[in-house]
Amino acid sequence: MEADGGEFARFVDMRQRSLLRSAWLLTGDWPLAEDLVQTALARTWLRWERIRRRDDPEIYVRRVLVSTWVNWSRRKWRGERPGAELPDGPAGGDLATEAVARVAVRGALASLSDRQRAVLVLRVFDDLTEAQTAQILGCAVGTVKSTMSQALAKLRADPRLAEVPEQEKR
């Protein structure tokens, strides 16, 4: 069991940042993203012996991550929501440009359906193939293609993204 635990720990060390980034893009909230990654890893740890024998254990872990997020997003109560007013406090440097970009991207991603957001995150940010994305989501490759097309069309039409400063788009 020790060898498996070490292998799982190495997997977590190598992939945790990428999983956390994907989780944040899905949830739009860092603490919730951390909870999502922790939950997905806890669920995969229980089956790691079988998972590690598969062709690509990361695909399985990402599938658990996405399916857990979908289950969480179906709940009526989604936890705390940020308030309309931010508390005053000192800021380190001029973060206005970065903040504008983050708010715009977060709002645009929130306007997508759960499936559109999952496809976009898996294809664009995680750089997975259409086949891998279809495998994670349990759907056909054609569904991934059409969902991606719909998501991109919706993002192109989103006026919030037109406000993103030019240097942030690169």
C-alpha positions as CSV (number, residue, x, y, z in Angstrom):
1,M,0.0,0.0,0.0
2,E,2.9,2.3,0.7
3,A,4.0,2.3,-3.0
4,D,0.5,3.2,-4.1
5,G,0.3,6.0,-1.5
6,G,3.6,7.3,-2.8
7,E,2.4,7.1,-6.4
8,F,-0.8,8.9,-5.5
9,A,1.2,11.6,-3.6
10,R,3.4,12.1,-6.7
11,F,0.3,12.4,-8.9
12,V,-1.2,15.0,-6.6
13,D,2.1,16.9,-6.4
14,M,2.4,17.0,-10.2
15,R,-1.3,17.7,-11.1
16,Q,-2.8,19.6,-8.2
17,R,-2.2,23.1,-9.6
18,S,-3.7,22.2,-12.9
19,L,-6.7,20.6,-11.2
20,L,-7.1,23.6,-9.0
21,R,-7.0,26.0,-12.0
22,S,-9.7,23.9,-13.7
23,A,-11.8,23.8,-10.6
24,W,-11.6,27.6,-10.2
25,L,-12.6,28.0,-13.8
26,L,-15.6,25.7,-13.2
27,T,-16.7,27.3,-9.9
28,G,-15.4,30.9,-10.2
29,D,-14.5,30.7,-6.5
30,W,-11.1,29.8,-5.0
31,P,-12.2,28.3,-1.7
32,L,-14.9,26.3,-3.5
33,A,-12.4,25.2,-6.1
34,E,-10.0,24.0,-3.3
35,D,-12.9,22.0,-1.8
36,L,-13.8,20.6,-5.2
37,V,-10.2,19.4,-5.8
38,Q,-9.9,18.0,-2.3
39,T,-13.2,16.1,-2.7
40,A,-12.3,14.7,-6.2
41,L,-8.9,13.6,-4.9
42,A,-10.4,12.0,-1.8
43,R,-12.8,10.1,-4.0
44,T,-10.1,8.9,-6.4
45,W,-7.8,7.9,-3.5
46,L,-10.3,5.3,-2.5
47,R,-10.0,3.7,-5.9
48,W,-6.4,4.6,-6.8
49,E,-5.3,0.9,-7.1
50,R,-7.7,0.4,-10.0
51,I,-7.4,3.9,-11.4
52,R,-3.6,3.8,-11.7
53,R,-3.9,0.8,-14.0
54,R,-5.9,2.7,-16.6
55,D,-4.3,4.3,-19.6
56,D,-4.6,7.8,-18.2
57,P,-5.5,8.2,-14.6
58,E,-5.8,12.0,-15.0
59,I,-8.8,11.6,-17.3
60,Y,-10.5,9.6,-14.5
61,V,-9.6,12.2,-11.9
62,R,-10.9,15.1,-14.1
63,R,-14.1,13.2,-14.7
64,V,-14.6,12.9,-11.0
65,L,-13.8,16.6,-10.6
66,V,-16.4,17.6,-13.3
67,S,-19.1,15.2,-12.2
68,T,-18.7,16.4,-8.5
69,W,-19.0,20.0,-9.6
70,V,-22.1,19.2,-11.7
71,N,-23.7,17.6,-8.7
72,W,-22.8,20.5,-6.5
73,S,-24.1,23.0,-9.0
74,R,-27.5,21.2,-9.1
75,R,-28.1,22.0,-5.5
76,K,-30.4,24.9,-4.8
77,W,-28.2,26.4,-2.1
78,R,-24.7,27.0,-3.2
79,G,-23.2,28.5,-0.1
80,E,-22.1,32.0,0.6
81,R,-22.3,34.7,-2.0
82,P,-20.0,37.7,-2.2
83,G,-21.6,41.0,-1.0
84,A,-22.2,43.9,-3.2
85,E,-19.7,46.1,-1.4
86,L,-16.0,45.2,-0.9
87,P,-14.5,46.1,2.5
88,D,-11.9,48.9,2.4
89,G,-8.4,47.8,2.7
90,P,-4.9,48.5,1.4
91,A,-4.2,47.1,-2.0
92,G,-0.7,46.0,-3.1
93,G,0.0,48.0,-6.2
94,D,-2.4,48.9,-9.0
95,L,-4.5,45.9,-9.5
96,A,-7.4,47.6,-11.3
97,T,-6.6,46.2,-14.7
98,E,-6.3,42.6,-13.5
99,A,-9.4,43.0,-11.4
100,V,-11.4,44.2,-14.4
101,A,-10.2,41.3,-16.5
102,R,-11.0,38.7,-13.7
103,V,-14.5,40.1,-13.1
104,A,-15.3,40.1,-16.9
105,V,-14.0,36.6,-17.4
106,R,-15.7,35.3,-14.3
107,G,-19.0,36.9,-15.3
108,A,-18.7,35.6,-18.9
109,L,-18.0,32.0,-17.7
110,A,-20.9,32.2,-15.2
111,S,-23.2,33.0,-18.1
112,L,-22.4,29.6,-19.7
113,S,-24.4,26.5,-19.0
114,D,-22.6,23.9,-16.8
115,R,-21.9,21.7,-19.8
116,Q,-20.6,24.6,-21.9
117,R,-18.3,25.7,-19.1
118,A,-17.0,22.2,-18.5
119,V,-16.2,21.7,-22.2
120,L,-14.5,25.1,-22.4
121,V,-12.4,24.4,-19.4
122,L,-11.4,20.9,-20.4
123,R,-10.7,21.8,-24.1
124,V,-9.1,25.3,-23.8
125,F,-7.6,25.6,-20.4
126,D,-6.7,21.9,-19.8
127,D,-5.8,21.4,-23.5
128,L,-7.5,18.0,-23.7
129,T,-8.6,16.5,-27.0
130,E,-12.2,16.3,-28.0
131,A,-12.1,12.6,-27.4
132,Q,-10.7,13.0,-23.9
133,T,-13.3,15.7,-23.1
134,A,-16.1,13.4,-24.4
135,Q,-14.7,10.6,-22.2
136,I,-14.6,12.8,-19.1
137,L,-18.1,14.1,-19.7
138,G,-19.6,10.8,-20.8
139,C,-20.9,12.1,-24.2
140,A,-20.2,11.9,-27.9
141,V,-17.3,13.8,-29.6
142,G,-19.9,15.5,-31.7
143,T,-21.6,16.8,-28.5
144,V,-18.3,18.2,-27.4
145,K,-17.8,20.0,-30.7
146,S,-21.3,21.5,-30.8
147,T,-21.2,22.5,-27.1
148,M,-17.8,24.2,-27.6
149,S,-19.1,26.0,-30.7
150,Q,-22.1,27.3,-28.7
151,A,-20.0,28.3,-25.7
152,L,-17.5,30.3,-27.9
153,A,-20.4,32.0,-29.7
154,K,-21.9,33.0,-26.4
155,L,-18.5,34.3,-25.2
156,R,-17.9,36.3,-28.4
157,A,-21.3,38.0,-28.0
158,D,-20.7,38.8,-24.3
159,P,-20.2,42.6,-23.9
160,R,-18.3,42.1,-20.6
161,L,-15.3,40.6,-22.5
162,A,-15.1,43.6,-24.8
163,E,-14.2,45.6,-21.7
164,V,-11.2,43.4,-21.0
165,P,-8.0,45.5,-21.5
166,E,-6.1,44.5,-24.6
167,Q,-3.0,43.3,-22.8
168,E,-5.1,40.9,-20.7
169,K,-6.5,39.2,-23.8
170,R,-3.1,38.0,-24.9
